[in-house]
Amino acid sequence: SSRIHRLLSTTTSINEVASFKNPLDLQADYVNQIYCVPQSEIKSYFPQGFPRRLYDQGEVVGQVCWIFRDPSWKMIECLKQENNSKKFLLYGPDKCGKTISMLQVIHHCLNAGWIVVHIPSVFWWVHPKSEVKPSKQPGMYDLPNETCMWLQYFRTMNGKELGKIKLGQDYSWTMKEHSSKDDELLKVIEQGIMKPNIASGVFRTVLNEVSQLKSHKVLLAVDDFNGCFSQKSLLINGKEWIKANQISFVNHLLSYIGQKKFTGHVITALSKRLLRYQNVGSYDYKELLGPEGMDFSKDYE
């Protein structure tokens, strides 16, 4: 089963600072309390995708202190209790806490030894600032630099666990670049970081491998998820608009969620903050996702 959670900006009654050291000890009693995470841990887990203002505050005082939110607890509690794949969709006005709730769940899962596939913002891929290259697949486009940066992020976030994971099959990305069954996933990721021309293929390899992991629980967390369904992503050669799903990164991501290849847990959040070329009047999830996104996300209900 899947759940849709609506987050709204409301006045919250904040109690004392929660007194515990292990994030795995979080429980319902801590909801609306403040708990603190050492800045060194934030840097280790979130080299990208962490709200800049909160990160800068952590740099000053040496720790990030945030309110343990009720949606965070409900998702953590569900993930703790059930082994079957769960999907959560967070929506509501921008700056109401969707990203923070997602990050709190990610932080909990990383401390529990999970593998986390975190996409801090789909809009970074849909409206990129760096080079776009035609893919080997006709009509598709690769983002070599952004993909390399994401692979670095994934490696940093999951570094402790990646060395334990071996490939379940052979892969070939070019005539010269390939890997074999039982190679370390970490080494494959490092190949993708060093060689941008195969980064997109390595990203797909990562999705394929973590989607069938039996040694670890896996969480896929995607912020600005509605960006995957943008009808106008990039203007190619000044004349041709391409859709978001023509970006290889987005296409790979949707193929694993939509075709149910990904058997882990999924958290997605919707946003208007970086939305371009689309007139959306409300924060209702049906309007943000649009017909294509709603059809894709129908099993969330």
C-alpha positions in Angstrom: 0.0 0.0 0.0 1.0 3.6 -0.5 0.3 6.9 1.2 -0.1 10.5 0.3 0.7 13.0 3.0 -0.2 16.7 2.8 2.1 18.9 4.8 1.0 22.4 5.7 2.7 25.3 7.4 1.2 25.4 10.9 2.1 26.8 14.3 3.8 23.9 16.1 4.1 23.7 19.9 7.8 22.9 20.4 8.8 21.1 23.6 12.2 20.7 25.1 15.3 19.4 23.2 15.1 15.7 22.8 17.7 13.9 24.9 19.1 11.0 23.0 22.2 10.3 21.0 21.2 7.5 18.7 18.8 8.6 15.9 17.5 5.0 15.9 16.0 5.7 19.3 13.5 8.2 17.8 9.9 7.5 18.8 6.5 9.1 18.9 7.2 10.9 22.2 9.9 13.0 20.4 7.5 14.5 17.8 7.6 18.3 17.9 10.8 18.2 20.0 14.1 19.5 18.7 16.9 17.1 18.2 20.4 17.9 17.1 22.8 16.2 14.6 26.5 16.9 14.6 27.6 19.0 11.6 30.3 16.5 10.8 27.5 13.9 10.3 25.5 16.3 8.0 28.7 16.8 5.9 29.2 13.1 5.7 25.7 12.2 4.7 24.5 15.3 2.8 27.3 16.9 0.7 24.5 18.0 -1.6 20.8 18.6 -1.2 20.8 20.0 2.3 19.0 23.4 2.8 21.7 26.1 2.6 20.4 28.2 5.5 20.2 25.2 7.9 23.6 24.0 6.8 25.2 27.4 7.4 23.7 27.6 10.9 25.2 24.2 11.5 28.6 25.5 10.5 28.4 28.3 13.1 27.2 26.1 16.1 28.7 22.8 15.1 25.4 21.0 14.8 22.0 21.1 13.0 19.0 21.3 15.3 15.6 20.6 13.8 12.1 19.8 14.9 11.2 16.1 14.6 8.1 16.3 12.4 5.0 14.2 12.7 5.2 13.1 9.0 8.8 12.1 9.5 7.8 9.9 12.4 4.8 8.3 10.6 7.1 7.3 7.7 9.8 6.0 9.9 7.4 4.0 12.0 5.9 2.5 8.8 9.3 1.6 7.4 10.3 0.0 10.7 7.3 -2.2 11.0 6.7 -3.4 7.4 9.0 -5.2 5.0 6.7 -4.8 1.9 7.6 -1.9 -0.4 6.0 1.4 0.6 5.5 4.6 -1.4 4.9 8.0 0.1 4.0 11.2 -1.7 4.5 14.5 0.2 2.9 17.7 -1.0 1.9 21.1 0.3 3.0 24.7 0.0 6.7 25.4 -0.6 8.7 25.8 2.6 6.2 23.9 4.7 8.7 21.1 5.6 8.5 18.4 2.9 12.3 18.4 2.3 13.2 18.4 6.0 10.8 15.5 6.6 12.4 13.6 3.8 15.9 14.3 5.1 15.0 13.2 8.6 13.8 9.8 7.2 17.0 9.6 5.1 19.1 10.3 8.2 17.4 7.6 10.1 17.7 5.0 7.3 21.4 5.8 6.8 22.1 5.2 10.5 20.2 1.9 10.3 22.6 0.7 7.5 20.2 1.2 4.6 21.3 2.1 1.0 19.7 5.5 0.1 19.2 6.7 -3.4 18.6 10.4 -2.9 17.7 12.8 -5.8 17.8 16.3 -4.1 16.0 18.0 -6.9 14.7 16.6 -10.2 14.7 20.2 -11.5 18.5 20.2 -11.4 18.3 17.6 -14.2 15.3 18.9 -16.0 16.6 22.4 -16.3 20.4 21.8 -16.2 23.1 24.5 -16.2 25.8 22.5 -17.8 26.5 20.6 -21.0 23.8 18.4 -22.6 24.9 15.7 -25.0 22.8 13.5 -27.4 22.6 10.0 -26.0 23.3 6.8 -27.9 19.5 6.1 -27.6 17.8 8.2 -30.3 15.8 11.1 -29.0 17.4 11.0 -25.6 20.0 13.4 -24.0 22.7 12.8 -21.4 24.0 15.2 -18.7 27.5 13.9 -18.1 28.6 16.5 -15.5 25.5 16.4 -13.4 25.5 12.6 -13.5 29.1 12.4 -12.3 28.3 14.8 -9.5 25.4 12.7 -8.5 27.5 9.5 -8.5 30.0 11.3 -6.2 27.1 12.2 -3.9 25.8 8.7 -3.8 29.2 7.3 -3.0 29.7 9.8 -0.2 26.3 9.2 1.3 26.5 5.4 1.2 30.2 4.9 1.4 30.3 2.6 4.4 27.9 0.1 2.8 28.8 0.2 -0.9 32.0 -1.8 -0.4 29.9 -4.7 0.7 27.9 -4.9 -2.5 28.9 -7.0 -5.5 27.4 -6.8 -9.0 24.7 -9.4 -9.7 25.5 -9.5 -13.5 27.8 -8.3 -16.2 27.5 -4.8 -17.7 28.8 -3.2 -20.9 28.6 0.6 -21.5 30.9 0.9 -24.5 33.2 -1.4 -26.5 36.0 -0.7 -24.0 34.1 0.0 -20.7 32.5 -2.9 -19.0 32.3 -4.7 -15.6 31.8 -8.3 -14.6 29.5 -10.1 -12.1 30.9 -9.9 -8.6 32.8 -6.7 -9.2 32.4 -4.2 -6.4 29.6 -1.7 -7.0 31.8 1.0 -5.4 34.5 0.4 -8.1 31.9 0.7 -10.8 30.7 4.0 -9.4 34.2 5.3 -9.3 34.5 4.4 -13.0 31.4 6.5 -13.8 32.9 9.4 -11.8 36.2 9.3 -13.7 34.6 8.8 -17.1 31.7 11.1 -17.9 30.9 9.3 -21.2 29.7 6.3 -19.3 28.2 8.1 -16.2 24.6 7.7 -17.5 25.1 4.0 -18.0 26.6 3.6 -14.5 23.6 5.5 -13.0 21.3 2.9 -14.6 23.6 0.1 -13.3 23.3 1.6 -9.8 19.5 1.6 -10.0 19.4 -2.0 -11.4 21.7 -3.3 -8.6 20.1 -1.6 -5.7 16.6 -2.4 -6.9 17.3 -6.1 -6.3 19.4 -6.0 -3.2 18.8 -8.7 -0.6 21.6 -7.7 1.7 20.3 -4.2 2.5 17.1 -2.4 2.8 16.8 0.4 0.2 15.2 3.8 0.2 14.6 5.9 -2.9 13.9 9.5 -2.0 13.1 12.0 -4.9 12.5 15.7 -4.2 10.7 17.9 -6.8 9.3 14.7 -8.2 6.8 16.5 -10.4 9.7 17.8 -12.5 9.9 14.3 -14.1 6.7 15.1 -16.0 7.6 18.6 -17.3 6.5 19.0 -20.9 9.2 21.6 -21.6 12.7 20.8 -20.2 15.3 22.1 -22.6 15.4 24.0 -25.9 17.8 22.1 -28.1 19.7 24.1 -30.8 17.4 27.0 -30.2 14.4 25.3 -31.9 13.4 22.0 -30.4 11.8 21.6 -26.9 12.4 18.3 -25.3 10.4 16.8 -22.4 11.8 15.8 -19.0 11.6 12.1 -19.8 13.9 12.6 -22.7 16.7 13.3 -20.2 18.4 9.9 -19.7 18.7 10.4 -15.9 14.9 11.1 -15.6 14.0 8.3 -18.0 16.1 5.7 -16.1 14.6 6.9 -12.8 11.0 6.6 -14.1 11.6 3.3 -15.8 12.6 1.7 -12.4 9.7 3.2 -10.4 7.0 2.9 -13.0 7.7 -0.6 -14.2 8.0 -1.8 -10.6 11.6 -2.9 -11.0 12.5 -1.0 -7.8 11.4 -3.2 -4.9 12.6 -0.9 -2.1 10.7 1.9 -0.3 10.0 5.2 -2.1 9.5 8.8 -0.8 8.6 11.5 -3.3 7.9 15.2 -2.7 6.3 17.8 -5.0 7.2 21.5 -5.4 6.7 24.6 -7.4 9.9 26.4 -6.3 12.0 25.7 -9.4 9.2 24.9 -11.8 9.6 26.6 -15.3 7.6 26.8 -18.4 4.4 25.6 -16.7 1.6 27.6 -15.2 0.4 25.8 -12.0 -2.0 27.7 -9.9 -2.2 25.6 -6.7 -0.2 23.1 -4.6 -2.7 20.3 -5.1 -0.8 17.2 -6.1 -3.1 16.4 -9.0 -2.3 19.7 -10.6 1.4 19.5 -9.9 1.7 16.0 -11.3 -0.5 16.6 -14.3 -2.3 13.8 -16.2 0.9 11.9 -17.0 2.2 12.2 -13.5 -1.1 11.1 -12.0 -1.3 8.1 -14.2 2.2 7.2 -13.2 1.6 7.7 -9.5 -1.8 6.1 -9.3 -0.6 3.3 -7.0 0.3 5.9 -4.4 -3.3 6.1 -3.6 
